[in-house]
Amino acid sequence: MPTTRVLLVEDEEAHAELIQLSFDSEAEVHLTVASSLEQARAYFAESPPDLAIVDSLLPDGRGIELVTEQSNTSGCAFILLTSHADETMEAEAMALGAARYMVKSELTLLEMPATVDSTLREWRREHENPEKSE
């Protein structure tokens, strides 16, 4: 099975460390961490990931900007993370191409490998066979 390339865009060090820790035993996942939109954009320009986990608020902008810019051209699935639930932002994120919108908690961060796996499966099913999802 090929390695899944995951980009984590998270500026809070403790959250990034928890997510990295959750992926430590996942041999088939290569996790790269960026702490800003600028770093994430550079990574997408070099080698788009299979999935990006993006914090909703970063030092240089909103994570939804990256989803908007990349969702139609990169072939990448997106999980948008937030510290506070916001139904309006969730609806906007999903409309703009996010596959999933999640509120951060220790549990959701530690269960990220399972979330990534299920999100990618669903996203690929929708995007590789678009006529079946209609």
Backbone as JSON Lines, residues from 0, in Angstrom:
{"i":0,"aa":"M","n":[0.84,-1.18,0.0],"ca":[0.0,0.0,0.0],"c":[0.89,1.25,0.0]}
{"i":1,"aa":"P","n":[0.61,2.22,-0.87],"ca":[1.46,3.41,-0.95],"c":[1.31,4.29,0.31]}
{"i":2,"aa":"T","n":[2.34,5.05,0.57],"ca":[2.34,5.96,1.71],"c":[1.38,7.11,1.46]}
{"i":3,"aa":"T","n":[0.58,7.43,2.46],"ca":[-0.34,8.57,2.4],"c":[0.41,9.79,2.89]}
{"i":4,"aa":"R","n":[0.4,10.85,2.09],"ca":[1.08,12.09,2.45],"c":[0.07,13.04,3.08]}
{"i":5,"aa":"V","n":[0.31,13.4,4.34],"ca":[-0.58,14.28,5.08],"c":[0.18,15.54,5.46]}
{"i":6,"aa":"L","n":[-0.44,16.68,5.2],"ca":[0.12,17.96,5.61],"c":[-0.71,18.48,6.78]}
{"i":7,"aa":"L","n":[-0.05,18.78,7.88],"ca":[-0.69,19.37,9.04],"c":[-0.31,20.84,9.08]}
{"i":8,"aa":"V","n":[-1.3,21.72,9.03],"ca":[-1.05,23.16,9.09],"c":[-1.61,23.63,10.43]}
{"i":9,"aa":"E","n":[-0.72,23.76,11.4],"ca":[-1.11,24.06,12.79],"c":[-0.04,24.91,13.45]}
{"i":10,"aa":"D","n":[-0.43,26.06,13.99],"ca":[0.54,26.94,14.63],"c":[0.66,26.74,16.13]}
{"i":11,"aa":"E","n":[-0.29,26.04,16.74],"ca":[-0.2,25.77,18.17],"c":[0.65,24.51,18.37]}
{"i":12,"aa":"E","n":[1.82,24.71,18.96],"ca":[2.79,23.64,19.09],"c":[2.24,22.42,19.82]}
{"i":13,"aa":"A","n":[1.5,22.63,20.91],"ca":[0.96,21.51,21.68],"c":[-0.01,20.67,20.85]}
{"i":14,"aa":"H","n":[-0.84,21.33,20.04],"ca":[-1.77,20.6,19.18],"c":[-1.02,19.82,18.11]}
{"i":15,"aa":"A","n":[-0.03,20.46,17.5],"ca":[0.77,19.79,16.47],"c":[1.48,18.57,17.06]}
{"i":16,"aa":"E","n":[2.01,18.7,18.27],"ca":[2.71,17.58,18.9],"c":[1.76,16.41,19.19]}
{"i":17,"aa":"L","n":[0.55,16.71,19.66],"ca":[-0.43,15.64,19.91],"c":[-0.78,14.89,18.62]}
{"i":18,"aa":"I","n":[-0.97,15.64,17.55],"ca":[-1.31,15.0,16.27],"c":[-0.12,14.19,15.77]}
{"i":19,"aa":"Q","n":[1.08,14.75,15.86],"ca":[2.27,14.01,15.44],"c":[2.41,12.72,16.25]}
{"i":20,"aa":"L","n":[2.19,12.8,17.55],"ca":[2.27,11.63,18.42],"c":[1.27,10.57,17.98]}
{"i":21,"aa":"S","n":[0.07,10.98,17.6],"ca":[-0.95,10.02,17.18],"c":[-0.55,9.28,15.9]}
{"i":22,"aa":"F","n":[0.28,9.9,15.07],"ca":[0.7,9.27,13.82],"c":[2.01,8.49,13.94]}
{"i":23,"aa":"D","n":[2.65,8.52,15.11],"ca":[3.95,7.86,15.28],"c":[3.95,6.39,14.9]}
{"i":24,"aa":"S","n":[2.87,5.68,15.16],"ca":[2.84,4.24,14.85],"c":[2.25,3.95,13.47]}
{"i":25,"aa":"E","n":[1.95,4.99,12.71],"ca":[1.35,4.82,11.38],"c":[2.44,4.82,10.31]}
{"i":26,"aa":"A","n":[2.97,3.66,10.01],"ca":[4.08,3.54,9.07],"c":[3.7,3.96,7.66]}
{"i":27,"aa":"E","n":[2.42,3.81,7.3],"ca":[2.0,4.13,5.94],"c":[1.59,5.59,5.76]}
{"i":28,"aa":"V","n":[1.86,6.43,6.76],"ca":[1.54,7.86,6.68],"c":[2.8,8.67,6.85]}
{"i":29,"aa":"H","n":[3.02,9.59,5.91],"ca":[4.12,10.54,6.04],"c":[3.5,11.9,6.4]}
{"i":30,"aa":"L","n":[3.76,12.38,7.62],"ca":[3.18,13.62,8.11],"c":[4.21,14.74,8.03]}
{"i":31,"aa":"T","n":[3.82,15.83,7.39],"ca":[4.65,17.04,7.31],"c":[3.89,18.14,8.04]}
{"i":32,"aa":"V","n":[4.61,18.95,8.8],"ca":[3.98,20.01,9.58],"c":[4.39,21.38,9.05]}
{"i":33,"aa":"A","n":[3.4,22.25,8.86],"ca":[3.63,23.65,8.51],"c":[2.92,24.48,9.58]}
{"i":34,"aa":"S","n":[3.48,25.64,9.91],"ca":[2.87,26.45,10.97],"c":[2.23,27.73,10.44]}
{"i":35,"aa":"S","n":[2.16,27.86,9.11],"ca":[1.56,29.06,8.51],"c":[1.0,28.73,7.14]}
{"i":36,"aa":"L","n":[0.16,29.62,6.65],"ca":[-0.36,29.47,5.29],"c":[0.78,29.56,4.28]}
{"i":37,"aa":"E","n":[1.72,30.45,4.52],"ca":[2.85,30.6,3.6],"c":[3.61,29.29,3.45]}
{"i":38,"aa":"Q","n":[3.92,28.63,4.56],"ca":[4.62,27.34,4.49],"c":[3.77,26.29,3.79]}
{"i":39,"aa":"A","n":[2.47,26.28,4.09],"ca":[1.57,25.31,3.46],"c":[1.5,25.51,1.95]}
{"i":40,"aa":"R","n":[1.4,26.76,1.53],"ca":[1.36,27.05,0.09],"c":[2.64,26.59,-0.6]}
{"i":41,"aa":"A","n":[3.77,26.77,0.04],"ca":[5.04,26.32,-0.53],"c":[5.05,24.79,-0.66]}
{"i":42,"aa":"Y","n":[4.51,24.1,0.31],"ca":[4.44,22.65,0.27],"c":[3.53,22.2,-0.88]}
{"i":43,"aa":"F","n":[2.37,22.85,-1.02],"ca":[1.46,22.5,-2.11],"c":[2.12,22.74,-3.47]}
{"i":44,"aa":"A","n":[2.88,23.81,-3.6],"ca":[3.55,24.11,-4.87],"c":[4.58,23.05,-5.21]}
{"i":45,"aa":"E","n":[5.23,22.5,-4.18],"ca":[6.27,21.5,-4.39],"c":[5.69,20.1,-4.6]}
{"i":46,"aa":"S","n":[4.76,19.7,-3.74],"ca":[4.22,18.35,-3.79],"c":[2.91,18.28,-3.01]}
{"i":47,"aa":"P","n":[1.77,18.45,-3.7],"ca":[0.48,18.43,-2.99],"c":[0.29,17.13,-2.2]}
{"i":48,"aa":"P","n":[-0.2,17.24,-0.97],"ca":[-0.45,16.05,-0.16],"c":[-1.73,15.34,-0.59]}
{"i":49,"aa":"D","n":[-1.94,14.17,-0.03],"ca":[-3.2,13.46,-0.26],"c":[-4.32,14.08,0.58]}
{"i":50,"aa":"L","n":[-3.93,14.57,1.77],"ca":[-4.89,15.18,2.68],"c":[-4.18,16.26,3.49]}
{"i":51,"aa":"A","n":[-4.89,17.34,3.75],"ca":[-4.34,18.42,4.59],"c":[-5.28,18.63,5.77]}
{"i":52,"aa":"I","n":[-4.68,18.69,6.95],"ca":[-5.39,19.01,8.18],"c":[-5.02,20.46,8.47]}
{"i":53,"aa":"V","n":[-6.01,21.35,8.41],"ca":[-5.7,22.8,8.46],"c":[-6.43,23.47,9.62]}
{"i":54,"aa":"D","n":[-5.66,24.16,10.45],"ca":[-6.25,24.95,11.53],"c":[-7.02,26.11,10.91]}
{"i":55,"aa":"S","n":[-8.14,26.46,11.5],"ca":[-8.98,27.52,10.92],"c":[-8.38,28.9,11.08]}
{"i":56,"aa":"L","n":[-7.56,29.11,12.11],"ca":[-6.97,30.43,12.35],"c":[-5.47,30.29,12.49]}
{"i":57,"aa":"L","n":[-4.75,30.91,11.57],"ca":[-3.28,30.84,11.55],"c":[-2.71,32.26,11.64]}
{"i":58,"aa":"P","n":[-1.43,32.39,11.94],"ca":[-0.85,33.72,12.11],"c":[-0.97,34.62,10.88]}
{"i":59,"aa":"D","n":[-0.99,33.99,9.7],"ca":[-1.02,34.79,8.46],"c":[-2.33,34.64,7.69]}
{"i":60,"aa":"G","n":[-3.41,34.23,8.35],"ca":[-4.71,34.17,7.67],"c":[-5.58,33.05,8.19]}
{"i":61,"aa":"R","n":[-6.69,32.85,7.48],"ca":[-7.66,31.8,7.82],"c":[-7.37,30.54,7.01]}
{"i":62,"aa":"G","n":[-7.48,29.4,7.66],"ca":[-7.23,28.13,6.99],"c":[-8.13,27.88,5.8]}
{"i":63,"aa":"I","n":[-9.33,28.44,5.85],"ca":[-10.28,28.26,4.75],"c":[-9.73,28.83,3.44]}
{"i":64,"aa":"E","n":[-8.82,29.79,3.53],"ca":[-8.19,30.35,2.33],"c":[-7.45,29.25,1.56]}
{"i":65,"aa":"L","n":[-6.73,28.4,2.29],"ca":[-5.98,27.31,1.66],"c":[-6.94,26.31,1.02]}
{"i":66,"aa":"V","n":[-8.02,26.0,1.72],"ca":[-9.02,25.09,1.17],"c":[-9.58,25.66,-0.13]}
{"i":67,"aa":"T","n":[-9.94,26.93,-0.11],"ca":[-10.5,27.58,-1.29],"c":[-9.52,27.57,-2.46]}
{"i":68,"aa":"E","n":[-8.27,27.88,-2.18],"ca":[-7.24,27.94,-3.24],"c":[-6.93,26.57,-3.84]}
{"i":69,"aa":"Q","n":[-6.91,25.53,-3.01],"ca":[-6.36,24.25,-3.43],"c":[-7.38,23.14,-3.7]}
{"i":70,"aa":"S","n":[-8.6,23.27,-3.19],"ca":[-9.52,22.13,-3.24],"c":[-9.89,21.69,-4.65]}
{"i":71,"aa":"N","n":[-9.96,22.58,-5.6],"ca":[-10.36,22.2,-6.96],"c":[-9.2,21.82,-7.86]}
{"i":72,"aa":"T","n":[-7.97,22.14,-7.45],"ca":[-6.84,21.9,-8.33],"c":[-5.82,20.89,-7.82]}
{"i":73,"aa":"S","n":[-5.75,20.66,-6.54],"ca":[-4.67,19.85,-5.99],"c":[-4.98,18.36,-5.88]}
{"i":74,"aa":"G","n":[-6.25,17.97,-5.93],"ca":[-6.6,16.57,-5.73],"c":[-6.4,16.16,-4.29]}
{"i":75,"aa":"C","n":[-6.54,17.1,-3.37],"ca":[-6.3,16.89,-1.95],"c":[-7.6,17.01,-1.16]}
{"i":76,"aa":"A","n":[-7.76,16.15,-0.18],"ca":[-8.89,16.25,0.75],"c":[-8.48,17.16,1.9]}
{"i":77,"aa":"F","n":[-9.45,17.85,2.5],"ca":[-9.15,18.78,3.59],"c":[-9.99,18.5,4.82]}
{"i":78,"aa":"I","n":[-9.34,18.57,5.98],"ca":[-10.01,18.59,7.27],"c":[-9.71,19.95,7.87]}
{"i":79,"aa":"L","n":[-10.74,20.72,8.18],"ca":[-10.56,22.02,8.8],"c":[-10.77,21.87,10.3]}
{"i":80,"aa":"L","n":[-9.77,22.3,11.08],"ca":[-9.83,22.22,12.54],"c":[-10.14,23.58,13.14]}
{"i":81,"aa":"T","n":[-10.9,23.59,14.21],"ca":[-11.21,24.84,14.89],"c":[-11.24,24.61,16.39]}
{"i":82,"aa":"S","n":[-11.02,25.67,17.14],"ca":[-11.08,25.58,18.61],"c":[-12.5,25.76,19.12]}
{"i":83,"aa":"H","n":[-13.35,26.39,18.31],"ca":[-14.72,26.68,18.73],"c":[-15.69,26.3,17.62]}
{"i":84,"aa":"A","n":[-16.72,25.58,17.99],"ca":[-17.75,25.19,17.0],"c":[-18.44,26.43,16.47]}
{"i":85,"aa":"D","n":[-18.65,26.45,15.17],"ca":[-19.32,27.58,14.52],"c":[-20.04,27.02,13.31]}
{"i":86,"aa":"E","n":[-21.37,26.93,13.38],"ca":[-22.15,26.31,12.31],"c":[-22.02,27.07,10.99]}
{"i":87,"aa":"T","n":[-21.91,28.39,11.06],"ca":[-21.76,29.18,9.83],"c":[-20.43,28.87,9.16]}
{"i":88,"aa":"M","n":[-19.36,28.81,9.98],"ca":[-18.04,28.49,9.42],"c":[-18.0,27.06,8.89]}
{"i":89,"aa":"E","n":[-18.68,26.15,9.58],"ca":[-18.73,24.76,9.11],"c":[-19.4,24.68,7.74]}
{"i":90,"aa":"A","n":[-20.54,25.36,7.59],"ca":[-21.25,25.36,6.31],"c":[-20.38,25.98,5.21]}
{"i":91,"aa":"E","n":[-19.7,27.07,5.54],"ca":[-18.81,27.72,4.57],"c":[-17.68,26.79,4.17]}
{"i":92,"aa":"A","n":[-17.07,26.14,5.15],"ca":[-15.95,25.24,4.88],"c":[-16.37,24.09,3.96]}
{"i":93,"aa":"M","n":[-17.51,23.5,4.25],"ca":[-17.98,22.38,3.44],"c":[-18.33,22.83,2.02]}
{"i":94,"aa":"A","n":[-18.93,24.0,1.91],"ca":[-19.29,24.54,0.59],"c":[-18.05,24.86,-0.24]}
{"i":95,"aa":"L","n":[-16.97,25.23,0.43],"ca":[-15.75,25.62,-0.27],"c":[-14.81,24.44,-0.53]}
{"i":96,"aa":"G","n":[-15.19,23.25,-0.1],"ca":[-14.4,22.08,-0.46],"c":[-13.81,21.27,0.67]}
{"i":97,"aa":"A","n":[-14.02,21.65,1.93],"ca":[-13.52,20.83,3.03],"c":[-14.31,19.53,3.09]}
{"i":98,"aa":"A","n":[-13.62,18.44,3.32],"ca":[-14.29,17.14,3.45],"c":[-14.84,16.96,4.86]}
{"i":99,"aa":"R","n":[-14.21,17.61,5.83],"ca":[-14.63,17.47,7.22],"c":[-14.27,18.73,8.0]}
{"i":100,"aa":"Y","n":[-15.09,19.03,8.99],"ca":[-14.9,20.19,9.88],"c":[-14.92,19.63,11.3]}
{"i":101,"aa":"M","n":[-13.86,19.88,12.07],"ca":[-13.76,19.28,13.4],"c":[-13.39,20.3,14.46]}
{"i":102,"aa":"V","n":[-13.98,20.13,15.64],"ca":[-13.62,20.94,16.79],"c":[-12.48,20.22,17.51]}
{"i":103,"aa":"K","n":[-11.42,20.97,17.83],"ca":[-10.25,20.4,18.5],"c":[-10.58,19.99,19.93]}
{"i":104,"aa":"S","n":[-10.12,18.81,20.27],"ca":[-10.11,18.34,21.65],"c":[-8.95,17.35,21.73]}
{"i":105,"aa":"E","n":[-8.53,17.01,22.91],"ca":[-7.44,16.05,23.02],"c":[-7.82,14.75,22.32]}
{"i":106,"aa":"L","n":[-9.07,14.33,22.5],"ca":[-9.53,13.08,21.89],"c":[-9.53,13.17,20.36]}
{"i":107,"aa":"T","n":[-10.07,14.24,19.78],"ca":[-10.11,14.34,18.32],"c":[-8.7,14.42,17.74]}
{"i":108,"aa":"L","n":[-7.77,15.05,18.46],"ca":[-6.41,15.14,17.96],"c":[-5.7,13.8,18.02]}
{"i":109,"aa":"L","n":[-5.93,13.05,19.1],"ca":[-5.28,11.74,19.24],"c":[-5.89,10.69,18.31]}
{"i":110,"aa":"E","n":[-7.15,10.88,17.9],"ca":[-7.8,9.94,16.99],"c":[-7.65,10.36,15.52]}
{"i":111,"aa":"M","n":[-6.76,11.3,15.25],"ca":[-6.6,11.82,13.9],"c":[-6.25,10.75,12.86]}
{"i":112,"aa":"P","n":[-5.43,9.73,13.16],"ca":[-5.17,8.73,12.11],"c":[-6.44,8.05,11.6]}
{"i":113,"aa":"A","n":[-7.35,7.7,12.5],"ca":[-8.6,7.07,12.07],"c":[-9.46,8.07,11.3]}
{"i":114,"aa":"T","n":[-9.45,9.32,11.72],"ca":[-10.21,10.36,11.03],"c":[-9.67,10.58,9.63]}
{"i":115,"aa":"V","n":[-8.36,10.62,9.5],"ca":[-7.73,10.8,8.19],"c":[-8.09,9.63,7.28]}
{"i":116,"aa":"D","n":[-8.01,8.42,7.8],"ca":[-8.31,7.24,7.01],"c":[-9.76,7.27,6.5]}
{"i":117,"aa":"S","n":[-10.71,7.54,7.39],"ca":[-12.12,7.55,6.96],"c":[-12.41,8.73,6.03]}
{"i":118,"aa":"T","n":[-11.82,9.87,6.3],"ca":[-12.03,11.05,5.44],"c":[-11.5,10.79,4.04]}
{"i":119,"aa":"L","n":[-10.31,10.22,3.94],"ca":[-9.74,9.93,2.62],"c":[-10.58,8.9,1.85]}
{"i":120,"aa":"R","n":[-11.04,7.87,2.55],"ca":[-11.89,6.86,1.9],"c":[-13.15,7.5,1.33]}
{"i":121,"aa":"E","n":[-13.82,8.3,2.15],"ca":[-15.06,8.97,1.7],"c":[-14.77,9.95,0.57]}
{"i":122,"aa":"W","n":[-13.72,10.73,0.71],"ca":[-13.38,11.75,-0.28],"c":[-13.05,11.09,-1.62]}
{"i":123,"aa":"R","n":[-12.25,10.02,-1.57],"ca":[-11.89,9.33,-2.82],"c":[-13.1,8.69,-3.48]}
{"i":124,"aa":"R","n":[-13.97,8.12,-2.68],"ca":[-15.19,7.52,-3.24],"c":[-16.02,8.58,-3.97]}
{"i":125,"aa":"E","n":[-16.15,9.75,-3.38],"ca":[-16.91,10.85,-4.0],"c":[-16.24,11.4,-5.23]}
{"i":126,"aa":"H","n":[-14.92,11.59,-5.17],"ca":[-14.21,12.28,-6.25],"c":[-13.72,11.37,-7.36]}
{"i":127,"aa":"E","n":[-13.54,10.11,-7.08],"ca":[-13.1,9.2,-8.14],"c":[-14.28,8.64,-8.91]}
{"i":128,"aa":"N","n":[-15.47,8.68,-8.3],"ca":[-16.69,8.21,-8.96],"c":[-17.8,9.24,-8.76]}
{"i":129,"aa":"P","n":[-17.65,10.45,-9.32],"ca":[-18.6,11.51,-9.04],"c":[-20.04,11.19,-9.46]}
{"i":130,"aa":"E","n":[-20.22,10.37,-10.47],"ca":[-21.58,10.06,-10.91],"c":[-22.3,9.19,-9.87]}
{"i":131,"aa":"K","n":[-21.58,8.44,-9.05],"ca":[-22.2,7.6,-8.03],"c":[-22.63,8.39,-6.81]}
{"i":132,"aa":"S","n":[-22.05,9.57,-6.57],"ca":[-22.4,10.36,-5.38],"c":[-23.58,11.28,-5.63]}
{"i":133,"aa":"E","n":[-24.06,11.37,-6.84],"ca":[-25.17,12.27,-7.15],"c":[-26.51,11.62,-6.89]}
